[in-house]
């Protein structure tokens, strides 16, 4: 189910609702200790608000053929004075393909991440995935084995003293989230491997909680489907920046392609 002023708001299998909230563009990650040490807060923080307050500017629908249609949303991205486009390709086989893009723009603030955020009902917390694992990985920490792994959203969360970004998996080809009875949602890469995480908390909740005891009670599963995320650095934790090659290149058009399948 799509709403003209919001986007994808409902995805059901029979009478079972899978989504807990509206699927929407995602540009932010909770700052890591390294990010704070490098003084990235002011640059990255603007993207937290940009994502939270992004709004649908235009909505269009058209048929591709007799069995597939496309719903297009143009989002206005405040604070950075920009737009992004999300196309949902819907057919009758229980799958939705998503294409997201944002034009190149060199003078934008440093971009932490680029992709979509999907909120699922809390019972879909059992994970099975083909990606780098079993621990989290990033563009400058991507030396783990690609294999089939199983986990839970609770186990994916890294219990840092100060909550921060965690749980990302590089080279994700398949990522299934179920309630333990094989019902749920599956994420598939389309044109290239994705970066996917599934946690009990949103990036904003991780960012606001300055100590792990201040994290709120989880209300949903927060799935982030990204094509890009900047590296985490770590040469030291008191000022060394992320190396240039591990930042998101905004001189080129940014795109993300994936498919959501009802299991």
Secondary structure as the mmCIF struct_conf table of DSSP 4:
data_model
#
loop_
_struct_conf.conf_type_id
_struct_conf.id
_struct_conf.beg_label_comp_id
_struct_conf.beg_label_asym_id
_struct_conf.beg_label_seq_id
_struct_conf.end_label_comp_id
_struct_conf.end_label_asym_id
_struct_conf.end_label_seq_id
STRN STRN1 UNK A 2 UNK A 3
TURN_TY1_P TURN_TY1_P1 UNK A 4 UNK A 6
STRN STRN2 UNK A 7 UNK A 8
STRN STRN3 UNK A 12 UNK A 13
TURN_TY1_P TURN_TY1_P2 UNK A 14 UNK A 15
STRN STRN4 UNK A 16 UNK A 17
STRN STRN5 UNK A 19 UNK A 19
BEND BEND1 UNK A 20 UNK A 21
STRN STRN6 UNK A 24 UNK A 26
HELX_LH_PP_P HELX_LH_PP_P1 UNK A 30 UNK A 32
HELX_RH_AL_P HELX_RH_AL_P1 UNK A 33 UNK A 37
TURN_TY1_P TURN_TY1_P3 UNK A 38 UNK A 39
HELX_RH_AL_P HELX_RH_AL_P2 UNK A 41 UNK A 52
TURN_TY1_P TURN_TY1_P4 UNK A 53 UNK A 53
STRN STRN7 UNK A 55 UNK A 65
TURN_TY1_P TURN_TY1_P5 UNK A 66 UNK A 67
STRN STRN8 UNK A 68 UNK A 77
TURN_TY1_P TURN_TY1_P6 UNK A 78 UNK A 81
STRN STRN9 UNK A 82 UNK A 91
TURN_TY1_P TURN_TY1_P7 UNK A 92 UNK A 93
BEND BEND2 UNK A 94 UNK A 94
STRN STRN10 UNK A 95 UNK A 102
TURN_TY1_P TURN_TY1_P8 UNK A 106 UNK A 107
BEND BEND3 UNK A 108 UNK A 108
HELX_LH_PP_P HELX_LH_PP_P2 UNK A 109 UNK A 111
STRN STRN11 UNK A 113 UNK A 120
TURN_TY1_P TURN_TY1_P9 UNK A 122 UNK A 123
STRN STRN12 UNK A 126 UNK A 133
BEND BEND4 UNK A 134 UNK A 135
STRN STRN13 UNK A 138 UNK A 138
TURN_TY1_P TURN_TY1_P10 UNK A 139 UNK A 140
STRN STRN14 UNK A 141 UNK A 141
BEND BEND5 UNK A 144 UNK A 144
STRN STRN15 UNK A 145 UNK A 152
HELX_RH_AL_P HELX_RH_AL_P3 UNK A 153 UNK A 156
BEND BEND6 UNK A 157 UNK A 157
BEND BEND7 UNK A 161 UNK A 162
STRN STRN16 UNK A 169 UNK A 172
BEND BEND8 UNK A 173 UNK A 173
STRN STRN17 UNK A 174 UNK A 178
BEND BEND9 UNK A 180 UNK A 182
STRN STRN18 UNK A 184 UNK A 189
BEND BEND10 UNK A 190 UNK A 192
STRN STRN19 UNK A 194 UNK A 199
BEND BEND11 UNK A 200 UNK A 201
HELX_RH_AL_P HELX_RH_AL_P4 UNK A 203 UNK A 208
BEND BEND12 UNK A 210 UNK A 211
HELX_RH_3T_P HELX_RH_3T_P1 UNK A 212 UNK A 214
HELX_LH_PP_P HELX_LH_PP_P3 UNK A 215 UNK A 218
BEND BEND13 UNK A 220 UNK A 220
STRN STRN20 UNK A 221 UNK A 229
BEND BEND14 UNK A 235 UNK A 235
BEND BEND15 UNK A 237 UNK A 239
HELX_LH_PP_P HELX_LH_PP_P4 UNK A 240 UNK A 243
HELX_RH_3T_P HELX_RH_3T_P2 UNK A 244 UNK A 246
BEND BEND16 UNK A 247 UNK A 247
TURN_TY1_P TURN_TY1_P11 UNK A 250 UNK A 251
BEND BEND17 UNK A 252 UNK A 252
STRN STRN21 UNK A 254 UNK A 262
#
